[in-house]
Amino acid sequence: MTADDRLIVALDVPNALAGLELAEKIGDAASFYKIGLGMLTGGGLALANELKQEHGKRVFLDMKLFDIGATVEAAVRGLAQFDLDFLTVHGDPQVVRAAAEGRKGRATKILAVTVLTSLDRADLDNNLIVPGDIREITLERAARALEAGADGVIASPQEAALIRALPEAAGKLIVTPGVRPTGAELGDQKRIATPAQAIADGADHIVVGRPVWKAEDPRKAVEAISAELAALLKR
């Protein structure tokens, strides 16, 4: 079968062995995987390289880098040598600029995190983030990150359409976590949408984790999501 690479499967499992086992269960039903910070000490970088080089998969390394410019630039330069497809950094303009400098000469796309999809207004208040509507804050952070050189942004499905309408978003990527198939548990996500809704609203890629790796049959779970996306194209 031909996998739909708009779907990125999050390998949110403890270590590389579990991640590889899950990828093998899914087989050719998925072509794009996300490896996050939680697996970093469990062989995440080795798994990313193996999926990319030995299995021909696309890989999204979700590190959400944040530090002083020189450190971010050095970290991105080191990670970009693996020719991974996507790498996340926090969307602060100075961080984005450093990341863009670090990946020069490589194909890795730098994606900026706007506002984490697990956060709501109460969380922003506790973090002393500027008052205001969370969507407006996300929109402004996206515009600033794109102006600073990001290849795209990470944003909740609820902001995808607004970001897609930004002049700065022309030709840029929008990747949405917080996607849950109909009937799936919400988990720790607060700003969510179904796969088809997220794509229809302007996302280029959706990230789905828990509904896949918790499924009795992960491959069937992936195939069901892909079928939903395919049906969207026929409308």
Rosetta blueprint (number, residue, H / E / L):
1 M L
2 T L
3 A L
4 D L
5 D L
6 R L
7 L E
8 I E
9 V E
10 A E
11 L L
12 D L
13 V L
14 P L
15 N L
16 A H
17 L H
18 A H
19 G H
20 L H
21 E H
22 L H
23 A H
24 E H
25 K H
26 I H
27 G H
28 D H
29 A H
30 A L
31 S L
32 F E
33 Y E
34 K E
35 I E
36 G E
37 L H
38 G H
39 M H
40 L H
41 T H
42 G H
43 G L
44 G H
45 L H
46 A H
47 L H
48 A H
49 N H
50 E H
51 L H
52 K H
53 Q H
54 E L
55 H L
56 G L
57 K L
58 R E
59 V E
60 F E
61 L E
62 D E
63 M E
64 K E
65 L E
66 F L
67 D L
68 I L
69 G H
70 A H
71 T H
72 V H
73 E H
74 A H
75 A H
76 V H
77 R H
78 G H
79 L H
80 A H
81 Q L
82 F L
83 D L
84 L L
85 D L
86 F E
87 L E
88 T E
89 V E
90 H E
91 G L
92 D L
93 P H
94 Q H
95 V H
96 V H
97 R H
98 A H
99 A H
100 A H
101 E H
102 G H
103 R L
104 K L
105 G L
106 R L
107 A L
108 T L
109 K E
110 I E
111 L E
112 A E
113 V E
114 T L
115 V L
116 L L
117 T L
118 S L
119 L L
120 D L
121 R H
122 A H
123 D H
124 L H
125 D H
126 N H
127 N L
128 L L
129 I L
130 V L
131 P L
132 G L
133 D L
134 I H
135 R H
136 E H
137 I H
138 T H
139 L H
140 E H
141 R H
142 A H
143 A H
144 R H
145 A H
146 L H
147 E H
148 A L
149 G L
150 A L
151 D L
152 G E
153 V E
154 I E
155 A L
156 S L
157 P H
158 Q H
159 E H
160 A H
161 A H
162 L H
163 I H
164 R H
165 A L
166 L L
167 P H
168 E H
169 A H
170 A L
171 G L
172 K L
173 L E
174 I E
175 V E
176 T E
177 P L
178 G L
179 V E
180 R L
181 P L
182 T L
183 G L
184 A L
185 E L
186 L L
187 G L
188 D L
189 Q L
190 K L
191 R L
192 I L
193 A E
194 T L
195 P H
196 A H
197 Q H
198 A H
199 I H
200 A H
201 D L
202 G L
203 A L
204 D L
205 H E
206 I E
207 V E
208 V E
209 G L
210 R H
211 P H
212 V H
213 W H
214 K L
215 A L
216 E L
217 D L
218 P H
219 R H
220 K H
221 A H
222 V H
223 E H
224 A H
225 I H
226 S H
227 A H
228 E H
229 L H
230 A H
231 A H
232 L H
233 L H
234 K L
235 R L
